[in-house]
Amino acid sequence: MEPSLVVLEYVRALAWPIVAAVLGIVYRRDVRRVLARVTKVEALGTSLQFEAAIAELGLDTSIEPSPEPQPASPQFIEAATIQDAAAVLGAYEKGPVVVHLAAASDSEAKRLIDFMAGMVGGTTGAIDRIGRKSFTLTPPGSRSAPR
């Protein structure tokens, strides 16, 4: 068998376990919360009850409501070149950011806007234009203070 076909078969065989493992890692907290509430499972004529095990282990199966995100004061950054992207990223990781590109040339501003759009899109955050060369970047799970 040709080596490329062998590699392709391995990729096909390993694709779903890798995807399942990645999803398990990403959503591990949610899966734990759901599994903590499961007390009985019925499938294929078999029934499993977990109440005794839950009580024996002393696990708390109640779900606490998520705290409402508090408005965060945005950080203000004046960016002029693509080298300022690291500062934008660092501020964005901490909360909302207002980025002013007034000192940037049009080509540098375009590069910075492309960077910010990719960064925000990759984290499911939000980007809003508030002026000709001014933008607010809001990370997921936070909301900026009222304007």
Steps between C-alpha positions, in 0.01 A plus 500: 500500500624846415629704799271794424197269510614357833531852643156590363346193665662591833365855473151365425519260793630759746295803396189433710687406822710814473192717442322329792801557727529867402127556557525321834784728607331818377161420657621309809339739750163484325516121477580476872201719586266291287634167626474618861123538450448157340337266750353229277587362157283258302625346175454169322279362776759579769453756774773660709432714808759733645318655796666273756847566358437874492378504860785273610760727344332811640496674163304821461281468190345845523583748230595849600402780263785661313583845633388786279807650332586834648558794269872546451668829435667472162872551460605765248783430258652727234638270230714629214673191358447125486754469783228644727287189434661323797380776734150478350496123552623530859234756585227296323585195710421707812174659381347755263736723302459824309762525225579833333684477169523875431881494500514199264545536126216361289696185414600439865144569613373240253749242632401574859128480416558164329687377808229622738221350289675162495572513872141589588351255250716218631378554855134574412534847642370822344656788312319829445609809311445810712682748278696526177803330652364395841368159602372324808602137552287301743610149600238226543347481846553867578311810422628852488372775723211705361611777267 
